[in-house]
Amino acid sequence: MSESPRTFVLASRASQLAQIQTNTAVANLQALYPNDSNSAPKFTTSFMSTAGDKNQSQALFLLGGKALWTGELEAALLDRTVDMLVHSFKDVPTSLPEGCMIAGIMEREDPVDSLVIKKGKEDVWKTLDDLPEGSVIGTSSVRRVAQLKRKYPGFKFIDVRGNLNTRLAKLDDPDGPYTAIILAKSGMVRLGMGHRLTSDLGPPTLYHAVSQGALAIEIRSDDTEALELCKKITHRDTMWRCLAERACLRVLEGGCSVPVGVFTTLKDNVLSITGCVTSLDGARHVEYTLEESVSSVDQVEDMGSRLARKLVETGAKEILEEINRDREQRAAEADIKETRA
């Protein structure tokens, strides 16, 4: 009697965007078996809330590392409740728990950040340059704030938390403080809300987050069946660009979440990668670019690591130390306030 095909459970966060992304991964895996034979593996989904979803009050900057978005999911993976985790790759820590690995990286959407103007004002303002002095810009990203303060010191930047629909509702509230918010273009496009984007914010104004726009699949390291499936839906160029970016971040962060901006291109096996680190007030900015021919994952990761070391040599170390001291101080102040409440 033949063995019945395995059913793989793909899991992610419970947000609308995460569910769309997980269903995209399922569709890519199912496309490997167009005839839907009885011997083909099956794919189902599971969704759960993470610590990052549950804490919507504190600024992301103070909450800690990216494991906020992945910890509960990885626990379910390791206890074999689920078989694959679908992540926004930018939310995945550069070091994974023992027994876990990134097995698949799907083709990247445009990784650029984009501007969204308050509803009713889109015909008046299109870009940051159009906005009046004192405009309030919503973003939960220290990376975005630090870089944009360089060019737009007259704006006020304040935190905005929640899923994309929540953040848009906060923006459009007539009594709300926000003139505009900044979001990753990829998420808005996947949600079918690209029409709300008024302009893109690319280099040199704003370098995007590491791995932004890419989806990654995490599996148990000993799951050879899942590994072979994920290899088949991996997009090589996306993988090489993202692994170079993550190698840079891994060297720079030293166990902490740091606001690193990047921009990569890969054409005819020539990889160009730019990295930057900016002080919280925007006053100091360190940036460097490497461009080389590459032919393997090892080479692209080596490029990312060397880029990080070059940034450290040219001033990033001092900026990152200052940022981490500021985070520790603000976290301590937040704990004191919570204790007194």
N, C-alpha and C positions, 0 to 999 in steps of 0.2 A: 504494500500500500504506500503510495507516494505521500511525502510529508506536505502538510498544508502550508501555503505561503505565509510568511511572517507579516504581521501588522506592525508598522512603525508609528509610534505616537510622537507627533511634533508639538512642542509646547512653546509658549511665549507669554509675555505680559498680556493683561486682559484689555488693554486700550484698543480702540477702534483701529488705530494705525498698526499696532502690533499684530492684530488679527489679520488685517489685510496682507501684511508682510509674510505671515506664516502661511496663509492660503496661497500666496505667490510661490513659496517654496514647495508646497504640496503639488501645485500645478506643474512646476518644473520637474519634480520627481515622477509624477504620473505620466508626463510626456515621454519618459524613457520607455514606457510600455504602451504604445499607441493602440495595440490590438486588445488590451485589457484581458489578457488570457487568464485562465484560472490559476496558472502557476506564478503570475506576477505578484510581487509584494503589494500590500495594501497600506494606505496612509490615512491616519486620522489625527485630530488636533485636541489640544488641551490648553486652557488659558488660566492664569493665576495672577493675583496682585503681588507686587514686590514691596520691599521696604521703601523704595523711592516713590512708589505710587501712593503709599499710605501716608507718608509725611509730606504734606503739601504746604506746610506753614514756614519751615525754615528755608533759607537760601541754599541752593545746591552747593555753593562754595563752602558752606559750613558743615555739610552733612557727611563728608568723607569721600571715599573712593567710589569707583564705578560699580563695585560689588553690590551697591544699593539696588541696582537693576537686575542683577544676575544671581544673587546668593540663594534665594529660595528655589529658583529654577534649577540651579546646579545640584541642590540637595535632592530634588525629585529625579534628576538625571542619574545621579550616583546610586540612589536606592532602586533604580530600574522601574520607577513608576512611569517615566517617559523615556524616549529613545533619542530624540534630537531636540535641540533648542535653537530657535530662530531669533537672532538678535539684530538690532541696529548695531553695526560693527563698532561705531563710535562709542557705544555704551559698554563695550567688553573690556575688562581690565587686560593689561598687556601680559600679566602672569595669571595663569588659570590654576584652579585647584588640582591636586594630584589625582590622576585618573580621568582628566578631561582634556579635550583637544579641539581646536578649530579644524573641521574636516572639509568644509565647503564655503566658498565665497562667491556669491552670485554677482552678475553684472551690475555695475554701479550706476545709479542715477547721477545727474549733475550734482556735485557736492557743494555747490556755492550756497552761501547764505543770501536771504532775500528780505526786502523791506515790505511790510504790509501797513498801509495807511488806514486810519480810522474810517469806517464806512461813512460816506457822505462827503469826504474830503479828497477822494481819489482824483477828482477832476482838477483840484486846486494844487495838490502836491503829488509828485511822482517819485522824487529822489530825496536823499538826505540833504542835498544842496538846496532843495526847494523849501525846506522847513525853516520856520522862523527861530530866531535865537530863543533859548529857554524851552524848546520843545522837549517833551518827556518821552523817552524811548524805553520800551519794555524789553528786557531780555534777562534770562537767568544765567547767561554765560559770561564769566569773568574774561574769557578770551576776547569776546566781542567788545565788551566795554573798554578793556585796556587798549585794544587797537583803534577803536573809533574815537577815543578821547584824543588821540594824536591829531586828527584832522577836524574834530568837532568838539572842542573844549566847551562850547557854549550850550551844549545839550545836557539835560539831566537824565541819567540812566537809573532805572529802578527795576527791581526784580519782578518777574511775572511767572508764576508757577501754574501747573495743571496741564492736562492734555491739550492738543491743538484746538479742539472745539472750545474748551474752557478759556484758553488764552485769547482766542478771537472774540469770545463774548465779553471778556474784560476790556479788550481794546475798543469794541464798538459801543460799550455802555456810554450813553451821552453824558453821564455824570462821572465817568471814570477818568483817571488822570492821564491816560496814554494818548499821545499824538500818533504813535506808530509802534509796532513791535517788529523784532527781527526773528526770523525762523529759518530752519533749514529748508531749502527749496524741495528737496527730495520727498520729505514727509508730506508737504502740501500737495505735490503732484500725485503721490500715491493715494491720497485721500480724495482726489478729484477736485481739489480746491485751488488749482494753479491760477485760476482767474483772479484770485485775491492778491496775488503778488504784483507789486507795482514796479519794482526794479530789483536787479541783482546787485549784490555787493561783493565783488571779487577783488583779487589783488590789483594794485598794491594797497587799496583801501582796507580790505579785510581778507585775511587768509583763513580758510575753513578749518574745522576740527579734524583731527586724525581719523581716517576711515569714514568720514561723513558721507552719507549717500549709499553706502554698501551694506548688504545683508550677509551675515555670517551664520553658519550652522555649526553648533558645538555638539560633540558626541562623547561617549565614553571611549577612552583610549583603546580598550580591548575589543571594541565592536567593529570587527572587520567588515561585516556586511554593510553597516551604515557608512563606513569609510568609503567603500567602493562606490556606493550610490552618490555620496556627496562629491567625490572626485569628478563624476560624470556631469554634474551641473555647475562646476566651478568655472569661472571666467578668468582665464590666465592673466590678462592685462590688469583687471581689477585686483586680482590677488597680488601681483607684483607691486603695484602702486601702494596698496594698503599695507602690505608687509614692510615695505620700506618706511612708510610713515610711522607704523607702530614700533619699528626698531628704533627710530629716532626718539619717540616718546618714552620708550622703555628706559633708555639711557638717561633722559632728562628728569624723569619723575622721581626716581629713587624711592618708590613706594607711595608717593603722594600724587594726588591729582593736580596737574599743572596746566595753565592756559597756554598751550603751544598751538600756533597756527602753521598750516602747511599748504603746499600746492604742488601737485605732481603731474607730469605728462609722460607718456610712454609711446614712442613712435619708432617703428623699425628697430626695435630692441634698444633704443637709446632712452634711458630714463633720466628725466630732469626732476629734481626734488628741491624745493625751497622750504626752509623752516624759519620760524621767528618766535621770539619770546619778548613780551612787552610788559613794562612795569604797570602797576595798577592805575597810576595817574597818567599813563600815556607818555610820560616825559622821556623815558629811555626805551629804545627798541633795538634789538639785535636780530639780524637777518643774514642768512647765507644760502647759497645755491650750489649744488653739485650736479654735474651732467656727465654721464658715462654710458658706454655700451655695456649691456648686461645679458646674461644667458642662463641665469639660474636664480632660485630663491635665495641661496646663500649670498650671491652677489648683491641682490637688491637689499637684503637685510644689512649687509656690511656697509652699503652706502648710507642707509639710514642711521646706523650707529656712528659712522664717521661724521655725518652732518651734525649730529648731536654734540659730539666732542668738539667740533669746530665752533658751534654756538657757545658752548661752555667756555672755551678759550677766549672768546671775543666779548664776554660780558654777561652771558645768560645765567651763569652760576650765581652771581650776586643778586640778580633780579629774582630768581627762583627762591633763594633763601629769604629774601625780603617778603615775597608773597606768602611763603609758608609761615613766617613769623606773624604776619598780619592775620592769616587764617586762624592760627592758634589763639591769638589774642581775642578775635571776634567770637570764636567758639566758646572761649572761657566766659566772655561777657554775656553771651546768650544763655549759658548754663546758669549764671548768677541770676539773670532775669527770670528764668524758668523756676528756679528754687524759691524766689521771692513771691512768685505769682500765687 
